[in-house]
Amino acid sequence: MDNFVVGENRELVAFLRSPKAGFRGVWISGPRSSGRTHLLQAHCRAVLQSGRQAVYLDLAQRAQDASAQIQRVIDEASASDALVVLDNLGQLQRDKQQEEILMLIYQSLHAAEGEMLVCHEQSALGVEFDLPDLNSRMRGFAHFALVPLRDQGKAEVLTQRARAKGYDLPEAVLEYWLRRGPRDLSTLVRDLERLDQATLTHQRLLTVPLLKQVLGY
């Protein structure tokens, strides 16, 4: 969580870090590349470090037969004060069996006074499940819209990641990169890996000419 660049999401981060009393449900909406998966995984890790049980499941990457994963989630949900994090919730919409499983997870967590954190590209108010009771339960969660980072926040993310690898990103490189490069953060992070490899291969410092050579802009 300490590595998550907060930007305009201070209220959300403060809420996740606050102590809870009884069951807590949180619905986070936000576009891809807004840092939502980083935040969900960071919160899950923080809960584990506090001694509580926690499980993270990315519904966009689950296998066709997800029975083992689903059973694990339900088992965790039955534990007292456990956290279940479900990323990319939209993947199970309009699937009656999966919606029933989601309701079962909710009921298990509610009975155990645990915590359920779900993520979707839309607000719950704009999502319609086939299971009517599921709509009312999800809309009763605390709702937060994740605000994507502006250029200053993106620069902070790239700077942090470069320093973790043992070097600094020159200001001129950052300025050129964010002015000419792609806007989404996931692409920027992948491109940083390419640049890092190039500096090792060519035994050169990261400069604007090297960035142009590797990334092509």
N, C-alpha and C positions, 0 to 999 in steps of 0.2 A: 504493500500500500504506500510505503514511503517513496517508491519510484513512480507513482502515478502522478502525472502532471495535472493538477486540479483545474486550472483555467477558471471557467465560470460555473464550476460544479461544486462549489464549497458547501452548499446546503446539503447536497446528496451525500458527499463524503462525511460530513459531520453527523448526518443521520445514521449512516452505516456504522460509524465508530461509537455511537451513543449506546448506553446500556438499554436493554429491553426488559419489559415486564410481561410475562406471558407470551402468547403467540404473536409473531410479527410477520406480516406479508408485505413484500416490496415489489412493485412493478416498475422496471426501468425501460424506457423507450429511447431509441436513438438510432441513427443511421449507421451503416457499416463504416468501419475505420474511424469511429468516434472514440475509441478506447474502451468500449463497453466490456469486451471480453477480458482485457487487462484488469479492469476494475472488479469484475465478478470473481476472477481467479484470485486476485489479491485479497478480497474480502474473505473468500473461502480459506485461504492460507492463514489469514489473521485469526480466524475462528479456530482453526486446528491448533494453532500455537497457543491459544488461550485454554486449551484442554477440552473443548467441546468437539463433538463429532460433526463432520461436514463432508459433503460430496458435491462435486461439480459434474454436470453432464451437458455436453454440447449436442443438442438435438439435430443440428445440421450435419454432424459427422458420424452419427450413430450408424451401426451396421443395419442391414435389412432385418436380421434377427437380433433385437436388442433386449431379449428377455432377461439375460444375465445382468445387464446394466440396470434395467428397470427394477429387477428384484433387489439389487443392491441399494438403489435409491429408496425403495419402500422400507427395507430393513433399517437404513439410516434414519428415515423419517420416524420410525417407531421409537427410536432412542430419545430419552428425555433431553430437551433443549438442543436438539440437533439442527443443523442448517442443511438445506437442500437448495442448490443453485441450478436453475434450468436456463441455459442460454439458447437463443434462437427458438423461442417457444412457437413461433408461427409454423414450424415444420410439422407439428402434430395436429393442426386445425383440420376440421372436416374429416377426421378419422375417429369414429365412434369409440373404438377400443382404446385408442391412445388417450382420448379425452376422459374416458372412465378411469384410466390409470392415473391421469393427472389429478382427478378428483380424489382418488384413493390416497395419493401422496399428500394432498392438502388436508384431508381428514385425519391422517396419521400424525402429521405435524401439528395440527390444531389441538388434537387430544394430548400430545406430548409437550405442548407449550414450546414448540420449536420455532424455527424461522424458515420462511420460504421466499426465495428471491428469484424472480423470473425476468427475462429480458425479451423484448419484442421490438420490431421496427416501428410499431404503432402504439399509441396509448390504448389502454384497455377499453376506453369509451368508443374506439373505432374498430374494435375486434368483436366478432360474433362467433361464439362457439355453438355447435349444434346442441350441446348439453346445457339446457337453460340454467340449472343450478350453478354451473361452472362460471357462467357470465356474471352472476351476482357475487360469487365468491371473489373472483379476480378483480372486479370493480370496487370491491371493498378494501383492496390493498392500498398502501401508501404509494402515490405515483410521483415519479420524477422523470423529466425529459433530459437526457444527457446532451449537453451542449458541446459540439465539436470544437476542437482547439483552433484558435486563430494562429497566424504565422508566428507570433511570439511564443506561444505554447509549443508549436511544432519544433521551433528552434531549440527550445529547452529539452524536449524529448531527444532530439538528435544529439545535442551536446552531452546529455547524461549518458547516452549509450556509447558515444565515442570515448568519453572519459573512463567508462567501465572497461573499455578495451585498451586503455593506457595512453590515449593521445587526446589533444584538443582540436576542435574544429575551428579553423581560422574564421574570423568575422566576415572576411571578403567571400569565402567559400559559401558560408551560410546565406549571405545576402543574395548572391548570384543564384544559388540553388533554389531558394524559396521564391525568387522572382521568375525563374525560367522553368522550374520543374513541375511535377504533378502536384495536385492539391491534396490528395488523400494520404493520410498518415501511414497506412500499411505499405503503400508503394514507396514512400520516402524511407521507411525503415528497411525494406528489402534492398533499396538502392544503396543504403549505407553499408550493408553487408558486402555488396559488390565493390564499393569504393575501398572498404577495409581490405578486401582480398587483393585489390589492385595495388595498394600501397605496399603490401607484403611482397607481391610478385615482382614489382618494378623497383622495390627498395627506394621509394620516393615519398616525400611528404605530400599530404593532400593539398593540392592547389586547384585553382579554377581551371587551368589547362588540363590537368589530369581528370577532373570531373567531366569536362567536355569530352575528353577522349573515351572515358568509360561509359558515360550515360548518354552521350550523343546529343546534348543540347547546351 
